[in-house]
């Protein structure tokens, strides 16, 4: 990640996170690379199910200039109040969740009516690259912690009722061709709350 951030991903991460407002939920916060970037938000709930990553995440909390609570849990198992977040951040997460539709439905249920989803993800490319991603994903996902290189999170957002208001597509250098296409996107939730399971009232 150091090489990718130095190659431009870090700058894009910073620009996207700068758009966060209010109460923030970061899904799959990993080792906490985003934590020092939050400014002017009420607080951040950093969700990370992997114990090793959560340990490194906690070590980065002191670098944040806003209050941060680390929750070592999956999104489905976390006991979070419905419609209590103004912003949900997903950074290189939607490619690896088992069920992207269910994940987005959970997120929809956690966002307030005027809430937003900020996403920085690698995505399925077009043409030959897309076909290469399709062919290599069954093997790649076992090598890369469940990552589906051919997943299209923008399509998934729209399929689950989000309106994508801003989307920047770009290619990352210093990485494998199958994970080079990326997006930085902002989406707003649909007007009617989605029916969710596993989210506390």
SETIFI-581265 format. One record per residue (C-alpha): residue number from 1; residue in one letter; z, y, x. Coordinates in pm, 1 decimal, decimal comma. Last residue first. Layout:
<ronus>
<ronu><nr>NUM</nr><rest>A</rest><z>Z</z><y>Y</y><x>X</x></ronu>
...
</ronus>
This chain:
<ronus>
<ronu><nr>201</nr><rest>X</rest><z>1587,3</z><y>-71,6</y><x>-3303,6</x></ronu>
<ronu><nr>200</nr><rest>X</rest><z>1553,6</z><y>-307,9</y><x>-3009,6</x></ronu>
<ronu><nr>199</nr><rest>X</rest><z>1212,1</z><y>-399,6</y><x>-2875,6</x></ronu>
<ronu><nr>198</nr><rest>X</rest><z>1151,0</z><y>-774,8</y><x>-2863,4</x></ronu>
<ronu><nr>197</nr><rest>X</rest><z>869,0</z><y>-770,2</y><x>-3114,9</x></ronu>
<ronu><nr>196</nr><rest>X</rest><z>644,8</z><y>-477,2</y><x>-3196,2</x></ronu>
<ronu><nr>195</nr><rest>X</rest><z>460,6</z><y>-355,5</y><x>-3503,4</x></ronu>
<ronu><nr>194</nr><rest>X</rest><z>267,2</z><y>-50,1</y><x>-3393,0</x></ronu>
<ronu><nr>193</nr><rest>X</rest><z>385,0</z><y>295,3</y><x>-3494,0</x></ronu>
<ronu><nr>192</nr><rest>X</rest><z>130,1</z><y>496,3</y><x>-3692,8</x></ronu>
<ronu><nr>191</nr><rest>X</rest><z>-27,9</z><y>803,8</y><x>-3531,2</x></ronu>
<ronu><nr>190</nr><rest>X</rest><z>-183,7</z><y>623,5</y><x>-3236,6</x></ronu>
<ronu><nr>189</nr><rest>X</rest><z>-45,3</z><y>675,4</y><x>-2892,2</x></ronu>
<ronu><nr>188</nr><rest>X</rest><z>-193,6</z><y>912,1</y><x>-2638,7</x></ronu>
<ronu><nr>187</nr><rest>X</rest><z>-384,9</z><y>804,5</y><x>-2330,2</x></ronu>
<ronu><nr>186</nr><rest>X</rest><z>-410,8</z><y>949,2</y><x>-1979,6</x></ronu>
<ronu><nr>185</nr><rest>X</rest><z>-615,0</z><y>771,4</y><x>-1715,0</x></ronu>
<ronu><nr>184</nr><rest>X</rest><z>-662,3</z><y>718,7</y><x>-1342,5</x></ronu>
<ronu><nr>183</nr><rest>X</rest><z>-916,2</z><y>443,0</y><x>-1299,1</x></ronu>
<ronu><nr>182</nr><rest>X</rest><z>-1003,8</z><y>209,4</y><x>-1013,8</x></ronu>
<ronu><nr>181</nr><rest>X</rest><z>-1298,4</z><y>7,1</y><x>-880,0</x></ronu>
<ronu><nr>180</nr><rest>X</rest><z>-1212,8</z><y>-142,1</y><x>-535,1</x></ronu>
<ronu><nr>179</nr><rest>X</rest><z>-1035,1</z><y>-460,3</y><x>-645,8</x></ronu>
<ronu><nr>178</nr><rest>X</rest><z>-1324,4</z><y>-707,3</y><x>-609,3</x></ronu>
<ronu><nr>177</nr><rest>X</rest><z>-1460,1</z><y>-521,1</y><x>-306,2</x></ronu>
<ronu><nr>176</nr><rest>X</rest><z>-1142,1</z><y>-586,1</y><x>-103,8</x></ronu>
<ronu><nr>175</nr><rest>X</rest><z>-953,4</z><y>-277,0</y><x>10,5</x></ronu>
<ronu><nr>174</nr><rest>X</rest><z>-985,5</z><y>-3,8</y><x>269,1</x></ronu>
<ronu><nr>173</nr><rest>X</rest><z>-1185,2</z><y>223,3</y><x>36,8</x></ronu>
<ronu><nr>172</nr><rest>X</rest><z>-1103,9</z><y>280,0</y><x>-329,0</x></ronu>
<ronu><nr>171</nr><rest>X</rest><z>-1372,2</z><y>356,9</y><x>-583,0</x></ronu>
<ronu><nr>170</nr><rest>X</rest><z>-1322,7</z><y>607,9</y><x>-864,4</x></ronu>
<ronu><nr>169</nr><rest>X</rest><z>-1314,5</z><y>642,5</y><x>-1242,5</x></ronu>
<ronu><nr>168</nr><rest>X</rest><z>-1127,6</z><y>939,7</y><x>-1388,9</x></ronu>
<ronu><nr>167</nr><rest>X</rest><z>-1017,9</z><y>905,3</y><x>-1750,5</x></ronu>
<ronu><nr>166</nr><rest>X</rest><z>-865,7</z><y>1171,3</y><x>-1975,2</x></ronu>
<ronu><nr>165</nr><rest>X</rest><z>-794,1</z><y>1165,9</y><x>-2348,4</x></ronu>
<ronu><nr>164</nr><rest>X</rest><z>-790,1</z><y>790,5</y><x>-2404,0</x></ronu>
<ronu><nr>163</nr><rest>X</rest><z>-685,3</z><y>741,8</y><x>-2766,4</x></ronu>
<ronu><nr>162</nr><rest>X</rest><z>-458,4</z><y>441,9</y><x>-2801,4</x></ronu>
<ronu><nr>161</nr><rest>X</rest><z>-512,7</z><y>205,3</y><x>-3093,6</x></ronu>
<ronu><nr>160</nr><rest>X</rest><z>-471,9</z><y>-134,4</y><x>-2932,6</x></ronu>
<ronu><nr>159</nr><rest>X</rest><z>-841,0</z><y>-192,2</y><x>-2871,9</x></ronu>
<ronu><nr>158</nr><rest>X</rest><z>-860,8</z><y>154,8</y><x>-2719,8</x></ronu>
<ronu><nr>157</nr><rest>X</rest><z>-593,2</z><y>69,0</y><x>-2464,7</x></ronu>
<ronu><nr>156</nr><rest>X</rest><z>-750,3</z><y>-270,2</y><x>-2393,7</x></ronu>
<ronu><nr>155</nr><rest>X</rest><z>-1092,5</z><y>-114,3</y><x>-2335,0</x></ronu>
<ronu><nr>154</nr><rest>X</rest><z>-933,8</z><y>126,5</y><x>-2089,3</x></ronu>
<ronu><nr>153</nr><rest>X</rest><z>-740,2</z><y>-158,3</y><x>-1927,0</x></ronu>
<ronu><nr>152</nr><rest>X</rest><z>-1055,5</z><y>-353,3</y><x>-1835,5</x></ronu>
<ronu><nr>151</nr><rest>X</rest><z>-952,6</z><y>-674,7</y><x>-1656,3</x></ronu>
<ronu><nr>150</nr><rest>X</rest><z>-1186,8</z><y>-821,5</y><x>-1395,4</x></ronu>
<ronu><nr>149</nr><rest>X</rest><z>-947,2</z><y>-826,9</y><x>-1099,5</x></ronu>
<ronu><nr>148</nr><rest>X</rest><z>-689,0</z><y>-1020,3</y><x>-1296,8</x></ronu>
<ronu><nr>147</nr><rest>X</rest><z>-370,9</z><y>-1004,4</y><x>-1083,8</x></ronu>
<ronu><nr>146</nr><rest>X</rest><z>-133,5</z><y>-1296,4</y><x>-1141,8</x></ronu>
<ronu><nr>145</nr><rest>X</rest><z>64,5</z><y>-1262,0</y><x>-819,4</x></ronu>
<ronu><nr>144</nr><rest>X</rest><z>-236,6</z><y>-1215,0</y><x>-591,8</x></ronu>
<ronu><nr>143</nr><rest>X</rest><z>-343,2</z><y>-1558,9</y><x>-469,2</x></ronu>
<ronu><nr>142</nr><rest>X</rest><z>-325,5</z><y>-1732,5</y><x>-806,7</x></ronu>
<ronu><nr>141</nr><rest>X</rest><z>-501,2</z><y>-1438,8</y><x>-975,2</x></ronu>
<ronu><nr>140</nr><rest>X</rest><z>-772,6</z><y>-1444,5</y><x>-708,6</x></ronu>
<ronu><nr>139</nr><rest>X</rest><z>-878,2</z><y>-1802,8</y><x>-783,2</x></ronu>
<ronu><nr>138</nr><rest>X</rest><z>-950,1</z><y>-1752,1</y><x>-1154,6</x></ronu>
<ronu><nr>137</nr><rest>X</rest><z>-1061,3</z><y>-1390,8</y><x>-1078,0</x></ronu>
<ronu><nr>136</nr><rest>X</rest><z>-1343,9</z><y>-1479,2</y><x>-837,8</x></ronu>
<ronu><nr>135</nr><rest>X</rest><z>-1627,8</z><y>-1539,7</y><x>-1084,9</x></ronu>
<ronu><nr>134</nr><rest>X</rest><z>-1544,4</z><y>-1250,5</y><x>-1317,4</x></ronu>
<ronu><nr>133</nr><rest>X</rest><z>-1493,1</z><y>-1014,4</y><x>-1023,4</x></ronu>
<ronu><nr>132</nr><rest>X</rest><z>-1827,5</z><y>-1115,5</y><x>-875,4</x></ronu>
<ronu><nr>131</nr><rest>X</rest><z>-1990,5</z><y>-1052,3</y><x>-1213,9</x></ronu>
<ronu><nr>130</nr><rest>X</rest><z>-1835,2</z><y>-707,3</y><x>-1223,3</x></ronu>
<ronu><nr>129</nr><rest>X</rest><z>-1955,5</z><y>-631,8</y><x>-871,6</x></ronu>
<ronu><nr>128</nr><rest>X</rest><z>-2308,2</z><y>-744,2</y><x>-960,0</x></ronu>
<ronu><nr>127</nr><rest>X</rest><z>-2335,3</z><y>-501,6</y><x>-1249,5</x></ronu>
<ronu><nr>126</nr><rest>X</rest><z>-2028,5</z><y>-297,9</y><x>-1340,9</x></ronu>
<ronu><nr>125</nr><rest>X</rest><z>-1670,3</z><y>-290,4</y><x>-1220,3</x></ronu>
<ronu><nr>124</nr><rest>X</rest><z>-1362,1</z><y>-441,3</y><x>-1380,8</x></ronu>
<ronu><nr>123</nr><rest>X</rest><z>-1054,5</z><y>-229,7</y><x>-1321,9</x></ronu>
<ronu><nr>122</nr><rest>X</rest><z>-793,0</z><y>-114,7</y><x>-1071,3</x></ronu>
<ronu><nr>121</nr><rest>X</rest><z>-513,6</z><y>76,6</y><x>-1234,6</x></ronu>
<ronu><nr>120</nr><rest>X</rest><z>-338,7</z><y>413,4</y><x>-1246,4</x></ronu>
<ronu><nr>119</nr><rest>X</rest><z>-214,9</z><y>461,9</y><x>-1601,8</x></ronu>
<ronu><nr>118</nr><rest>X</rest><z>-28,2</z><y>741,7</y><x>-1777,8</x></ronu>
<ronu><nr>117</nr><rest>X</rest><z>63,3</z><y>665,5</y><x>-2140,3</x></ronu>
<ronu><nr>116</nr><rest>X</rest><z>157,7</z><y>957,6</y><x>-2361,1</x></ronu>
<ronu><nr>115</nr><rest>X</rest><z>406,1</z><y>1030,2</y><x>-2638,4</x></ronu>
<ronu><nr>114</nr><rest>X</rest><z>352,6</z><y>1262,7</y><x>-2935,7</x></ronu>
<ronu><nr>113</nr><rest>X</rest><z>490,7</z><y>1012,5</y><x>-3187,8</x></ronu>
<ronu><nr>112</nr><rest>X</rest><z>756,1</z><y>889,3</y><x>-2939,9</x></ronu>
<ronu><nr>111</nr><rest>X</rest><z>663,4</z><y>597,4</y><x>-2718,8</x></ronu>
<ronu><nr>110</nr><rest>X</rest><z>854,5</z><y>267,7</y><x>-2721,7</x></ronu>
<ronu><nr>109</nr><rest>X</rest><z>650,9</z><y>96,2</y><x>-2993,5</x></ronu>
<ronu><nr>108</nr><rest>X</rest><z>322,4</z><y>189,7</y><x>-2827,0</x></ronu>
<ronu><nr>107</nr><rest>X</rest><z>450,2</z><y>45,2</y><x>-2500,7</x></ronu>
<ronu><nr>106</nr><rest>X</rest><z>535,0</z><y>-282,4</y><x>-2672,8</x></ronu>
<ronu><nr>105</nr><rest>X</rest><z>186,8</z><y>-288,6</y><x>-2826,0</x></ronu>
<ronu><nr>104</nr><rest>X</rest><z>35,7</z><y>-217,3</y><x>-2484,3</x></ronu>
<ronu><nr>103</nr><rest>X</rest><z>219,8</z><y>-516,4</y><x>-2337,6</x></ronu>
<ronu><nr>102</nr><rest>X</rest><z>111,4</z><y>-736,9</y><x>-2628,5</x></ronu>
<ronu><nr>101</nr><rest>X</rest><z>-252,1</z><y>-647,2</y><x>-2563,2</x></ronu>
<ronu><nr>100</nr><rest>X</rest><z>-219,1</z><y>-694,8</y><x>-2185,7</x></ronu>
<ronu><nr>99</nr><rest>X</rest><z>-83,3</z><y>-1049,0</y><x>-2220,1</x></ronu>
<ronu><nr>98</nr><rest>X</rest><z>18,0</z><y>-1205,9</y><x>-1888,4</x></ronu>
<ronu><nr>97</nr><rest>X</rest><z>74,1</z><y>-878,0</y><x>-1708,4</x></ronu>
<ronu><nr>96</nr><rest>X</rest><z>-114,9</z><y>-859,4</y><x>-1378,8</x></ronu>
<ronu><nr>95</nr><rest>X</rest><z>-395,7</z><y>-610,4</y><x>-1427,7</x></ronu>
<ronu><nr>94</nr><rest>X</rest><z>-179,8</z><y>-383,0</y><x>-1643,7</x></ronu>
<ronu><nr>93</nr><rest>X</rest><z>56,8</z><y>-315,7</y><x>-1352,7</x></ronu>
<ronu><nr>92</nr><rest>X</rest><z>-117,9</z><y>-116,6</y><x>-1080,2</x></ronu>
<ronu><nr>91</nr><rest>X</rest><z>79,3</z><y>194,0</y><x>-1185,0</x></ronu>
<ronu><nr>90</nr><rest>X</rest><z>184,0</z><y>199,6</y><x>-1549,2</x></ronu>
<ronu><nr>89</nr><rest>X</rest><z>375,7</z><y>511,1</y><x>-1656,1</x></ronu>
<ronu><nr>88</nr><rest>X</rest><z>518,9</z><y>560,4</y><x>-2005,1</x></ronu>
<ronu><nr>87</nr><rest>X</rest><z>586,9</z><y>916,6</y><x>-2117,3</x></ronu>
<ronu><nr>86</nr><rest>X</rest><z>782,3</z><y>1075,5</y><x>-2403,0</x></ronu>
<ronu><nr>85</nr><rest>X</rest><z>1018,1</z><y>782,0</y><x>-2442,7</x></ronu>
<ronu><nr>84</nr><rest>X</rest><z>1256,6</z><y>694,1</y><x>-2727,4</x></ronu>
<ronu><nr>83</nr><rest>X</rest><z>1018,4</z><y>552,3</y><x>-2988,8</x></ronu>
<ronu><nr>82</nr><rest>X</rest><z>1211,9</z><y>224,4</y><x>-3006,1</x></ronu>
<ronu><nr>81</nr><rest>X</rest><z>1530,1</z><y>194,7</y><x>-2802,7</x></ronu>
<ronu><nr>80</nr><rest>X</rest><z>1508,0</z><y>-32,1</y><x>-2502,1</x></ronu>
<ronu><nr>79</nr><rest>X</rest><z>1662,9</z><y>-374,3</y><x>-2461,9</x></ronu>
<ronu><nr>78</nr><rest>X</rest><z>1443,3</z><y>-513,7</y><x>-2187,5</x></ronu>
<ronu><nr>77</nr><rest>X</rest><z>1317,6</z><y>-866,6</y><x>-2250,4</x></ronu>
<ronu><nr>76</nr><rest>X</rest><z>958,0</z><y>-784,7</y><x>-2345,4</x></ronu>
<ronu><nr>75</nr><rest>X</rest><z>920,4</z><y>-520,3</y><x>-2074,9</x></ronu>
<ronu><nr>74</nr><rest>X</rest><z>1041,5</z><y>-759,6</y><x>-1809,1</x></ronu>
<ronu><nr>73</nr><rest>X</rest><z>1379,5</z><y>-698,2</y><x>-1656,5</x></ronu>
<ronu><nr>72</nr><rest>X</rest><z>1569,3</z><y>-552,2</y><x>-1361,6</x></ronu>
<ronu><nr>71</nr><rest>X</rest><z>1643,7</z><y>-209,9</y><x>-1507,8</x></ronu>
<ronu><nr>70</nr><rest>X</rest><z>1671,1</z><y>73,4</y><x>-1255,6</x></ronu>
<ronu><nr>69</nr><rest>X</rest><z>1800,8</z><y>402,6</y><x>-1393,7</x></ronu>
<ronu><nr>68</nr><rest>X</rest><z>1671,1</z><y>722,4</y><x>-1233,1</x></ronu>
<ronu><nr>67</nr><rest>X</rest><z>1800,0</z><y>1080,5</y><x>-1267,7</x></ronu>
<ronu><nr>66</nr><rest>X</rest><z>1554,6</z><y>1332,8</y><x>-1117,2</x></ronu>
<ronu><nr>65</nr><rest>X</rest><z>1496,3</z><y>1447,1</y><x>-757,8</x></ronu>
<ronu><nr>64</nr><rest>X</rest><z>1419,6</z><y>1093,1</y><x>-646,3</x></ronu>
<ronu><nr>63</nr><rest>X</rest><z>1476,3</z><y>983,6</y><x>-286,4</x></ronu>
<ronu><nr>62</nr><rest>X</rest><z>1817,8</z><y>839,9</y><x>-376,7</x></ronu>
<ronu><nr>61</nr><rest>X</rest><z>1644,7</z><y>590,1</y><x>-605,8</x></ronu>
<ronu><nr>60</nr><rest>X</rest><z>1447,3</z><y>444,3</y><x>-314,7</x></ronu>
<ronu><nr>59</nr><rest>X</rest><z>1700,8</z><y>174,0</y><x>-224,6</x></ronu>
<ronu><nr>58</nr><rest>X</rest><z>1709,6</z><y>68,5</y><x>-589,7</x></ronu>
<ronu><nr>57</nr><rest>X</rest><z>1335,8</z><y>-1,2</y><x>-575,8</x></ronu>
<ronu><nr>56</nr><rest>X</rest><z>1377,1</z><y>-214,0</y><x>-262,9</x></ronu>
<ronu><nr>55</nr><rest>X</rest><z>1622,6</z><y>-437,2</y><x>-451,1</x></ronu>
<ronu><nr>54</nr><rest>X</rest><z>1399,7</z><y>-433,3</y><x>-759,9</x></ronu>
<ronu><nr>53</nr><rest>X</rest><z>1110,1</z><y>-558,2</y><x>-547,5</x></ronu>
<ronu><nr>52</nr><rest>X</rest><z>1307,0</z><y>-862,2</y><x>-434,1</x></ronu>
<ronu><nr>51</nr><rest>X</rest><z>1441,2</z><y>-929,0</y><x>-785,2</x></ronu>
<ronu><nr>50</nr><rest>X</rest><z>1100,3</z><y>-911,0</y><x>-958,4</x></ronu>
<ronu><nr>49</nr><rest>X</rest><z>1143,0</z><y>-789,3</y><x>-1317,1</x></ronu>
<ronu><nr>48</nr><rest>X</rest><z>1100,3</z><y>-414,4</y><x>-1251,9</x></ronu>
<ronu><nr>47</nr><rest>X</rest><z>1159,1</z><y>-138,5</y><x>-1509,0</x></ronu>
<ronu><nr>46</nr><rest>X</rest><z>1232,4</z><y>211,6</y><x>-1382,4</x></ronu>
<ronu><nr>45</nr><rest>X</rest><z>1392,2</z><y>428,0</y><x>-1652,0</x></ronu>
<ronu><nr>44</nr><rest>X</rest><z>1323,5</z><y>786,7</y><x>-1548,6</x></ronu>
<ronu><nr>43</nr><rest>X</rest><z>1509,9</z><y>1099,9</y><x>-1655,5</x></ronu>
<ronu><nr>42</nr><rest>X</rest><z>1461,3</z><y>1440,4</y><x>-1816,3</x></ronu>
<ronu><nr>41</nr><rest>X</rest><z>1137,9</z><y>1520,5</y><x>-1634,7</x></ronu>
<ronu><nr>40</nr><rest>X</rest><z>1081,7</z><y>1828,9</y><x>-1418,7</x></ronu>
<ronu><nr>39</nr><rest>X</rest><z>939,7</z><y>1651,0</y><x>-1116,1</x></ronu>
<ronu><nr>38</nr><rest>X</rest><z>867,0</z><y>1286,0</y><x>-1048,3</x></ronu>
<ronu><nr>37</nr><rest>X</rest><z>696,5</z><y>1216,3</y><x>-714,2</x></ronu>
<ronu><nr>36</nr><rest>X</rest><z>992,8</z><y>1071,3</y><x>-522,6</x></ronu>
<ronu><nr>35</nr><rest>X</rest><z>1009,0</z><y>780,3</y><x>-770,9</x></ronu>
<ronu><nr>34</nr><rest>X</rest><z>641,3</z><y>683,1</y><x>-760,4</x></ronu>
<ronu><nr>33</nr><rest>X</rest><z>663,4</z><y>452,3</y><x>-459,4</x></ronu>
<ronu><nr>32</nr><rest>X</rest><z>955,0</z><y>269,2</y><x>-619,7</x></ronu>
<ronu><nr>31</nr><rest>X</rest><z>927,0</z><y>-81,9</y><x>-476,3</x></ronu>
<ronu><nr>30</nr><rest>X</rest><z>766,1</z><y>-219,4</y><x>-791,0</x></ronu>
<ronu><nr>29</nr><rest>X</rest><z>799,7</z><y>13,0</y><x>-1091,3</x></ronu>
<ronu><nr>28</nr><rest>X</rest><z>656,9</z><y>-253,0</y><x>-1321,1</x></ronu>
<ronu><nr>27</nr><rest>X</rest><z>674,5</z><y>-30,6</y><x>-1627,7</x></ronu>
<ronu><nr>26</nr><rest>X</rest><z>787,7</z><y>325,4</y><x>-1562,1</x></ronu>
<ronu><nr>25</nr><rest>X</rest><z>963,2</z><y>470,9</y><x>-1864,4</x></ronu>
<ronu><nr>24</nr><rest>X</rest><z>993,0</z><y>848,5</y><x>-1871,6</x></ronu>
<ronu><nr>23</nr><rest>X</rest><z>1200,3</z><y>1083,5</y><x>-2085,5</x></ronu>
<ronu><nr>22</nr><rest>X</rest><z>1043,4</z><y>1428,7</y><x>-2103,0</x></ronu>
<ronu><nr>21</nr><rest>X</rest><z>720,2</z><y>1482,6</y><x>-1915,5</x></ronu>
<ronu><nr>20</nr><rest>X</rest><z>485,5</z><y>1299,0</y><x>-1680,5</x></ronu>
<ronu><nr>19</nr><rest>X</rest><z>171,7</z><y>1488,3</y><x>-1575,2</x></ronu>
<ronu><nr>18</nr><rest>X</rest><z>287,7</z><y>1510,8</y><x>-1212,3</x></ronu>
<ronu><nr>17</nr><rest>X</rest><z>275,9</z><y>1129,1</y><x>-1209,8</x></ronu>
<ronu><nr>16</nr><rest>X</rest><z>-103,2</z><y>1146,7</y><x>-1232,0</x></ronu>
<ronu><nr>15</nr><rest>X</rest><z>-150,4</z><y>1396,3</y><x>-950,3</x></ronu>
<ronu><nr>14</nr><rest>X</rest><z>90,7</z><y>1211,0</y><x>-720,7</x></ronu>
<ronu><nr>13</nr><rest>X</rest><z>-73,9</z><y>873,5</y><x>-780,6</x></ronu>
<ronu><nr>12</nr><rest>X</rest><z>-413,3</z><y>1028,8</y><x>-712,6</x></ronu>
<ronu><nr>11</nr><rest>X</rest><z>-286,3</z><y>1165,3</y><x>-382,0</x></ronu>
<ronu><nr>10</nr><rest>X</rest><z>-130,4</z><y>830,2</y><x>-292,0</x></ronu>
<ronu><nr>9</nr><rest>X</rest><z>-451,1</z><y>644,0</y><x>-375,3</x></ronu>
<ronu><nr>8</nr><rest>X</rest><z>-644,8</z><y>854,9</y><x>-126,9</x></ronu>
<ronu><nr>7</nr><rest>X</rest><z>-692,2</z><y>641,8</y><x>185,1</x></ronu>
<ronu><nr>6</nr><rest>X</rest><z>-332,1</z><y>707,8</y><x>298,2</x></ronu>
<ronu><nr>5</nr><rest>X</rest><z>-206,4</z><y>555,0</y><x>-27,3</x></ronu>
<ronu><nr>4</nr><rest>X</rest><z>-429,0</z><y>252,8</y><x>28,1</x></ronu>
<ronu><nr>3</nr><rest>X</rest><z>-312,8</z><y>205,8</y><x>388,2</x></ronu>
<ronu><nr>2</nr><rest>X</rest><z>55,2</z><y>236,9</y><x>293,2</x></ronu>
<ronu><nr>1</nr><rest>X</rest><z>0,0</z><y>0,0</y><x>0,0</x></ronu>
</ronus>
